[in-house]
Amino acid sequence: MRKKILAGNWKMHKTIAESVALAQDIVTALKAKPSASEVIVCPTYVALDRVATVLAGSPVLLGAQDMHWESQGAYTGKISADMLKAIGVTYVILGHSEQRAYFHETDETVNKKTIKALAEGLKPIVCVGETLAEREAEITEKVVETQIRGAYAGISASDAVKTVIAYEPVWAIGTGRNASPQQAQDVHRFIRTLMASLYGDSVANAVQIQYGGSMKPENAAELLSQADVDGGLIGGAALKADAFLGIIASS
């Protein structure tokens, strides 16, 4: 059985003080009532170090929202894998749809970042997903396959199994809309079948595939009950401890 994995992506929200308070609330609740799922929080860069202190000794792991594929250099505004590791980061989100839409992320740069993260011992959460226009054109599988093949180019089976895939239908992110449980399951099943064709059944059956797209306490249980949905990459609902903890309880 694959362990459920729930990651809160705080995006560009929360001051350092607010981030610390939110992390403390989550840690306190999970220490009192542990979860069988793996729980991750992904604050802004400026809050990572302080949040790491709060998470120390707790069951909650620290994630980052992105990273550069180079170790250092003249890349103003970017952050390296070494910097993240030094803070205590375990997971890093790569290829998020907002990075693709607003900051020129491509399948090639996702691939470079994924290779670097793996080489440095970080666990990549590789995001894929289609826009509304692509879903309406009935090319969801084509889009997702192109993104997966691009992200995993040159990556071995032994490394691929160390990654997490997040399927995030772009049309359901922050819109209040979400894929139906069956729609989510269909794409997750397709991704697992694709991973089997690339790496074999053992890797495909081991890789965790999260759903990202307006998951909240009200719909989490049904989404998470699908055979190939192994958790969630959660945005808005992760910004309130009660909502995030409600999703965790549903897992």
C-alpha positions in Angstrom: 0.0 0.0 0.0 1.3 3.5 -0.9 1.4 5.9 2.0 -0.8 9.0 1.5 1.1 12.2 1.1 -0.4 15.6 1.8 1.5 18.8 1.1 0.4 22.3 1.9 1.6 24.8 -0.7 1.3 28.2 1.0 2.3 30.0 -2.2 2.9 33.8 -1.7 0.9 33.9 1.6 1.8 34.4 5.3 4.4 36.7 6.9 7.1 34.9 8.8 5.2 35.3 12.1 2.0 34.0 10.5 3.9 31.1 9.0 5.3 30.2 12.4 1.9 30.3 14.0 0.3 28.1 11.3 3.1 25.6 11.5 2.8 25.5 15.3 -1.0 24.8 15.1 -0.4 22.0 12.7 2.4 20.4 14.7 0.5 20.7 18.0 -2.6 19.0 16.4 -0.6 16.1 14.8 1.4 15.5 18.0 -1.8 15.1 19.8 -3.4 13.0 17.1 -0.8 11.5 14.7 -1.7 10.8 11.1 -0.7 7.7 9.1 -0.2 10.1 6.1 3.0 11.9 5.3 2.4 15.6 6.0 4.5 18.4 4.4 4.2 22.2 4.6 5.8 24.5 1.9 6.1 28.1 3.1 7.7 31.0 1.3 11.5 31.1 1.1 11.8 33.8 3.7 9.8 31.7 6.3 11.6 28.3 5.6 14.2 28.7 8.3 11.8 29.7 11.1 9.3 27.1 10.1 12.0 24.5 10.1 12.6 25.3 13.8 9.0 24.7 14.6 8.9 21.4 12.7 12.0 20.0 14.4 11.2 16.8 16.2 7.7 16.7 14.8 6.1 14.4 12.2 5.7 17.3 9.7 8.2 17.7 7.0 9.4 20.8 5.3 9.0 21.5 1.6 10.0 24.4 -0.7 8.0 25.8 -3.6 10.7 25.8 -6.3 14.5 25.7 -6.8 17.1 26.5 -9.5 18.9 23.7 -11.3 22.3 25.3 -10.8 24.3 25.1 -7.5 25.2 28.8 -7.5 25.7 31.7 -9.9 24.3 35.0 -11.1 20.6 34.0 -10.8 19.1 36.9 -8.9 16.1 35.9 -6.9 16.7 32.2 -7.2 17.6 29.6 -4.6 19.7 26.4 -4.9 19.2 22.8 -3.7 22.2 23.2 -1.3 20.5 26.3 0.4 17.3 24.4 0.8 19.0 21.3 2.3 20.9 23.5 4.7 17.6 24.7 6.1 16.2 21.3 6.5 14.0 21.0 3.4 13.0 17.5 2.4 10.6 18.0 -0.6 10.5 20.6 -3.4 7.6 21.4 -5.7 8.7 21.6 -9.3 6.8 22.6 -12.5 3.8 24.0 -10.7 1.3 25.4 -13.2 1.8 28.9 -11.9 5.5 28.7 -12.6 4.6 27.4 -16.1 2.0 30.1 -16.7 3.7 33.2 -15.2 7.5 32.5 -15.1 8.2 30.6 -18.3 8.7 27.2 -16.8 9.1 24.5 -19.5 9.3 20.8 -19.5 13.0 21.2 -20.1 13.6 23.3 -17.0 11.4 21.0 -14.9 13.6 18.2 -16.1 16.8 20.1 -15.1 15.4 20.9 -11.7 14.2 17.3 -11.1 17.6 15.9 -12.0 19.3 18.4 -9.7 17.0 17.8 -6.8 17.5 14.0 -7.0 21.2 14.4 -7.2 21.2 16.5 -4.1 18.9 14.2 -2.1 15.8 16.3 -2.3 12.4 14.7 -3.1 10.8 16.3 -6.1 7.0 16.8 -6.3 6.7 17.0 -10.1 3.5 18.9 -11.2 1.6 18.1 -14.4 -1.8 19.1 -15.6 -3.9 20.5 -18.4 -5.7 23.9 -18.9 -9.4 24.2 -19.4 -8.9 24.7 -23.1 -6.9 21.5 -23.3 -9.5 19.5 -21.4 -12.3 20.8 -23.6 -10.2 19.9 -26.6 -10.0 16.4 -25.1 -6.2 16.4 -25.1 -5.6 16.0 -21.4 -3.7 12.7 -21.7 -1.6 14.0 -24.5 -0.6 17.1 -22.5 0.1 15.1 -19.3 2.1 12.5 -21.2 4.3 15.2 -22.9 4.9 16.8 -19.5 5.8 13.5 -17.8 8.1 12.4 -20.6 9.8 15.8 -20.5 10.2 15.9 -16.8 11.6 12.4 -16.5 13.9 12.5 -19.6 17.2 10.8 -18.7 16.0 9.9 -15.2 16.6 6.3 -14.1 14.0 4.0 -12.6 16.0 4.0 -9.3 15.6 7.8 -9.2 12.1 8.0 -10.6 10.8 5.9 -7.7 12.0 8.7 -5.3 9.8 11.3 -6.9 6.2 12.3 -6.3 3.9 13.3 -9.1 1.2 15.9 -8.6 -1.7 16.0 -11.1 -3.1 19.5 -11.0 -5.8 20.4 -13.5 -5.0 24.0 -14.1 -8.7 24.9 -14.4 -9.3 23.7 -10.9 -6.5 25.6 -9.1 -7.8 28.4 -6.9 -11.1 28.5 -8.8 -13.3 26.6 -6.4 -13.9 24.0 -9.1 -12.3 20.6 -8.8 -12.1 17.5 -10.9 -14.7 15.0 -9.9 -13.3 12.0 -8.1 -13.7 9.9 -11.3 -12.0 12.5 -13.4 -9.1 12.6 -11.0 -8.9 8.8 -10.9 -8.9 8.6 -14.7 -5.9 10.8 -15.1 -4.1 9.3 -12.1 -4.6 5.9 -13.6 -3.3 7.1 -16.9 -0.2 8.6 -15.2 0.5 5.3 -13.4 0.1 3.3 -16.7 2.5 5.7 -18.4 5.0 5.4 -15.6 4.7 1.6 -16.0 5.5 1.9 -19.7 8.5 4.1 -18.9 9.9 2.3 -15.8 8.0 -1.0 -15.2 5.2 -2.0 -12.9 7.3 -1.9 -9.7 8.1 1.8 -10.1 4.6 2.7 -11.2 3.0 0.9 -8.3 5.3 2.6 -5.8 5.2 6.2 -7.1 2.8 8.4 -5.1 0.5 10.6 -7.3 -1.1 13.5 -5.6 -4.2 15.4 -6.7 -3.9 19.2 -6.7 -6.9 21.4 -7.5 -9.3 22.8 -4.9 -9.1 19.9 -2.5 -10.8 20.8 0.8 -12.3 19.0 3.8 -15.6 18.7 2.1 -14.3 16.7 -0.9 -11.0 15.2 0.4 -12.4 11.9 1.6 -14.0 11.0 -1.8 -10.9 12.1 -3.8 -8.5 10.3 -1.5 -10.6 7.1 -1.7 -9.8 6.7 -5.4 -7.5 3.8 -6.1 -4.7 5.8 -7.7 -5.0 9.1 -5.8 -2.3 9.0 -3.2 -2.7 12.3 -1.5 -3.1 16.0 -2.2 -1.0 19.1 -3.1 -3.2 21.6 -1.3 -3.3 25.4 -1.8 -6.0 27.5 -0.3 -7.2 25.0 2.2 -3.7 24.7 3.6 -3.6 28.3 4.7 -6.0 27.5 7.6 -5.0 24.9 10.2 -8.5 23.6 10.7 -9.1 23.1 7.0 -5.7 21.4 6.4 -6.1 19.2 9.4 -9.6 18.3 8.2 -8.1 17.0 5.0 -5.4 15.1 6.9 -8.1 13.5 9.0 -9.9 12.4 5.8 -6.8 10.5 4.7 
